[in-house]
Amino acid sequence: QVQLVESGGGFVQPGGSLRLSCATSGITFSWYRLTWYRQVPGEEREEVAGIRRNGTSTTYLDSVKGRFTISRDNAKETLYLQMNSLKPEDTAVYSCRARFGAGDYWGQGTQVTVSS
């Protein structure tokens, strides 16, 4: 059974930091392209950051470039998103996604709230 479980969300003041984790099981982790998405109720889900299998190629949403860093630990089968200099507009439910071939799996999401 495939599982993707996010953690690390919470409440933080503007300018603060959070580190999200996505622990996986049931997949050959190193084969998968991994992505973080976020969604605000009533709005479209948007891709925040992605990382290829080798971990050396990453992509970012323009609004998070220079503030967020995506990384992966293939030995721990875990995906990370380090979020610094958080802004109120970063408030959303953040979810991880793993894709390889016909395999396409999502986590349940973790809430991030940035507010003073």
GIUR-V796316 format. One record per helix or strand of 2 or more residues. SS is the DSSP state (A for helix, B for strand). FROM is the first residue (numbers start at 1). LEN is the number of residues. If there is no record, write none. Layout:
# GIUR-V796316
ss=SS from=FROM len=LEN
ss=SS from=FROM len=LEN
This chain:
# GIUR-V796316
ss=B from=3 len=5
ss=B from=10 len=3
ss=B from=18 len=8
ss=A from=29 len=3
ss=B from=33 len=7
ss=B from=46 len=6
ss=B from=58 len=3
ss=A from=62 len=3
ss=B from=68 len=6
ss=B from=78 len=6
ss=A from=88 len=3
ss=B from=92 len=9
ss=B from=103 len=4
ss=B from=110 len=5
